[in-house]
Amino acid sequence: MISIDLSGKVALITGGTKGIGLGSALKLGEAGARCVLTYRWGSADEAELFERFEAVGAPRPLLVGADVANDEDIEALMDAIGESHEGVDFFVSNVAFAARTPTLASYKKRSLFKSLEYSTWPLVSHVEAIHKRFGRYPAYVLGISSDGADRSYPGYDFVAASKSVLEVFARYMGSHLREEGTRVNVLRFGMVATESFEAMFGEEFWTFLEGEGIKRSDLLSPEECGEAVLAMCSGLFDAMQSQVITLDRAMAFEDNMMRRFERWKVAKTSA
């Protein structure tokens, strides 16, 4: 087994108290990294979070309430990190926020700009803020994306658009920061069983999946996403730069009409 030791390293994960962000933080922390987690909407249950980190032998994380789209909050975040750390080694841009767009009539320019402000621009603004505050860029920058740009998800239009721009920015940032020794890549996850997923598509979706012969456990878990983030920060993939990597358990490959037809035939024969 290859042991990954990130002791002495600092990881900043936006939206790090839930879902993919928390899954990533726990895996990085388990490897020894000291994690800084930001949150905005709702209150983070500090006691519960600290218990989860303690359970995996991870250092206690620093929790900072910060709006990723607010420059003053970002500056205060950097100051908070600077009180106990000399820089940021890993930056994971994880926050995604966008209005649901069930119809074309629900498209609003202001809402689109807000989606970009929260789901795309923090990749740039936080990396620049880290450099300004500490005089160096993170060694690893990861954007968290989704496969919504390539698949049709109801009401997901603005999320997909903002994540598409995130992917383009990340690829170009990789070119700009290559000489700085910074690896910039994107992890594009398929469907992940998280609270935000249920908020977007509803609890009823799980009932539908069961009817299709797909279990909830067939979807990615936040823990699996965290393992992918850890791998990208481990040094084992340092030859990778400006890449968008899809992880979806081949769901996009196998979820098509012919596969559904096969499932339908099996169900019809079994009935």
N, C-alpha and C positions, 0 to 999 in steps of 0.2 A: 504493500500500500504506500502511496505517496502522501507524505504528511505535509500539510499546508500550514505554515506558521506565520501569522500576520501580527505577531506581538510587536507593540510599539508603533503600529500603523494607525491612522485615523481615517474613518469612513464617514462621509456625510451623505445621508439618505433623506431626500425630501419626501414628505408623506410617509414617514418611516414607522408610524405607530400601528398600521393596519395592513392587511393584505400582502401584496407582493413586496412592499417596502419593508414591512416587519419581517417577512420570511427571509429577505435578503440580509437585514440587519442581524438576525439571529445566527445565520450561517457565517457571516463575516465575524461576528462577535465570538462565536464558538471557536473560530480559528485564531482568536486572540486580538482582533482589531478592536479599537475603542470607537464606538459608534456614536454619532450625533444624529438625532432623529428630529425632524421638524414636523409640526402638525399645525393645522389651521382651524378647520371646522370641527366643533365638538371638543370635548376635553379628553385628553389622554389619561387613562387610568394608570398613574405612575406605579402604584404598588403592584398591580398585576403585571405590568411590563417588566419591572425589576425582577419579579419572581421568575418570569419566563427566561430572562437572561441568566439569572443565577442557576436555573435548572440545567442549562447546557454548559455551565462553567465559563460564561462570557463576562467580560468586564461590564460594570453597570453603565448603561448608556446615558448620554447627556440629552435631555429633552428640551427642545426650544420651540415655543409657540411663534411661528413666523409665517407670514403670507408670502408665498413664493413670487408674487407679482408686485410686491411692494419694495421699492429700493431701500427705504429706511429700515424695514424689517430685515432685509438681506444684510445691510451694513451692521445692524445690531447682532445678527446671527454670527457674522465673522468675528465681531468683538467677543461674543460669548465663547466661541471656539478658541480664540486667542488667549483667553484667560488661563487655559490649561494645556493648550497644544501649540505647536510651532508651525502647523500647516495641515493640509488635507491631502491624504494620499489617494483616496478613492472617492469619487463623486458619482452618486447614482441619482439621476433626474427621473423621479418616479411619479410625480403628481400629474393627474389627468382630470380635467374638469371641463365640462361642456354642456350646453343646453341640449335637451332631447329635441330631435327634429323629425317628428312623425310624418310631416307632409312638407311639400315644397313651400307652402304658404308660411311655414314656421321658420324659414330661413330669414335671419336678420343679420345685417352687416355688423352691428354692434356686438351681437352674440358671437359671431365668428371671431371677431377681434379679441373678445374676452377669452375664447377658447385658446387662441394662439398665445395670449398673454400668460395663461396658466399652464398649458400643456406643452408648449413649444419653447418659448423664450427663456424659461429658467435654465435650460441646458446651457445657454450662452451667458446669461446674467450671473449665474452662480460661479461658473468657471472663471469669468473675468473678475468677479469679486474676490475669489480665492487668491488669484494672482496679485491683485491690488493690495490685499491685506497681508499676504505672507511672502510675496516676492517670488513665488514659484507656482506653477500649475500642478494640478493633481497628476499622479503617475498614470491613473486610469480614470477615464470618464465613460460612463455607461448611460445611454438613454433607454428608457423602458417604453416599448411601443406595443402595438397589437396588430393583428392581421386584418383589421377592419378596412384597410385601404384596398385589399384584394378580395374581400368577401362582403356580401350585403347583409348588414345587421340593421334591423328596424330602429330608427331614431338615432343612429350612430354616426350620422353624416359628419358632424362637426368634430367629433372625437377623431374620426378617421382622417379628416383633413389636417387637423393639427398634428397628429402623429406622423403623417406623411411628410410634413414640413420638418418635423423633428428629425426624421431619418436623413433628409437631404442635408440639413445643417450639420448633423453629426459626421456625415461622410466628408464634408468640406472642412470641418474643424479638424478632422484627423490629418488632413493635408497641411493645414496651417500650423498644427502643434506637433507635427512629426519631429521636427528638429529640436523641440523642447523635451523630447523623450516621453511624451504623453500618448497613450493609446486611447483612441476614441472609437467606440463601437456601439451598436444598438442590439438589444435583445428584443425580438418581436415575438411575443407570446400569443398562442391561440387562446381559447376560452379557459379562464381560470376561475375556480370556485372561490369567489370572494364576496364580501358584503356589497361592494360597488357593482359587481356583476348582477346580483339579485336586484339591486336598486334600479338598474338599467332595464332588465328583462323580466323581472317579476318571479315570484316563487313558483308560479304555474309552469315555468319553463322546465323545472325538474320533473314534473309529472309528464310533460311531453317527451322528455328524454327517455323516461322509463318505457313509454309506449313505442319508442324507436329502438328499444333494446340497448340503450346506452345508460350506464350507471353514472352517478355523480362522480364516483372515483375514477371514471375514464377521463375526466377533464384534468387539466393540470392543477396542482395544488400550489399555494404560496411557498411551501417548503421546497418544492422542486424548482420553482423559479429562483429561489434563494440559492440553491445549489449551483444553478447556471451562473448567477452573478458572482458567486465565490470563485468558480472556475475561471471566469474572465479576469478576475483580479489576482489570480494565484501566481501569475508569471508563466504558466504553462502554455498560454496562447498569445505570447508577446509578438509572434509573427503576424498576428491578425490586426489589421488597421482599416478604419473606414468601412467596416462591414455591417450589414444588417442580417442578423442570424435568426431564423425562424425556429421556434420550439413549440410544437403543437401535438406531439404524439401521432403525427401523420393524419390528424383529423381532417385537415383540408384535402388531403390526397384521397382519403377513403370515403368521405361524405359526399357522394354523388348519386345521381338517379339510379344508376345500375346497381350500386351497393344497396340502396334502399329497396330496389326491386327484389334483390336476393333475399333481404330480410323479410319482405312482404310474402314471398313465396314460402319461406320457411315457416312463418307464422300461420299462413293459410293451410299448409300441410299438417301442422301440429294441432290446428283447431278441430 
